[in-house]
Amino acid sequence: MVIGLTGGIASGKSIVGNALEEKGFPVVDADKIAREVAEPGEDAYEKIVEHFGPDVLEHDGTLARKKLGKIIFQDQEKRQLLNQIMHPSIRKRMLERKDELQQNGHSTIIFDIPLLIENKLQFMVDKVLLVYVTKEVQLQRLMDRDKAGGQDAADRIASQMALDEKKAFADEVINNNGTIQETLDQLQIVIHKWKMKPAR
């Protein structure tokens, strides 16, 4: 069984991801994979340099993520182009990782994908687990975490699909408005309900 773990910015998805890892479930993190496939020598890296030019590289030849981020943040066409380069490579690498894990005896694998629902990647997973907080809690936690101003935090939240909308796509929702212990208790119920088994 492949479980898609998702949430929103400052929703507490990493708390749940870390807890699953501690319980012995392998977590394949889409953000980490995105960094891997953009390393020099990888297909996606070559295509990024080809389309965006050498300006998006650091002196050592690695990707200047901040520069690239600025370019795509201001230009929707370029953002779509980058997604078209990155997404197939990320999906392919995640599925390869899943095959490796299954061969090593893991029957339950977690795919940590922040934009699982936005990018319509439900086909990659058997079940969707959403980590949810209210908009007010999300805003406060983001401001606390990043020391961001209210407007900046609100803009970043608004750039994502609302967590209330995501609920409709989830098989189970973990409500992370309370304490970490309350969140972990809910996770334990889901593990039991879905008969999730770590390999060890």
GIVENCOR-V985653 format. One record per run of one state. SS is the DSSP state (H for helix, E for strand, - for the rest). FROM is the first residue (numbers start at 1). LEN is the number of residues. If there is no record, write none. Layout:
# GIVENCOR-V985653
ss: [SS/SS]
from: [FROM/FROM]
len: [LEN/LEN]
This chain:
# GIVENCOR-V985653
ss: [-/E/-/H/-/E/H/-/H/-/H/E/-/E/-/H/-/H/-/E/-/H/-/E/-/H/-/H/-/H/-/E/-/H/-]
from: [1/2/7/13/23/26/30/38/43/53/54/57/58/63/64/65/75/76/104/109/113/122/125/127/133/135/147/150/159/163/170/172/176/180/194]
len: [1/5/6/10/3/4/8/5/10/1/3/1/5/1/1/10/1/28/5/4/9/3/2/6/2/12/3/9/4/7/2/4/4/14/7]
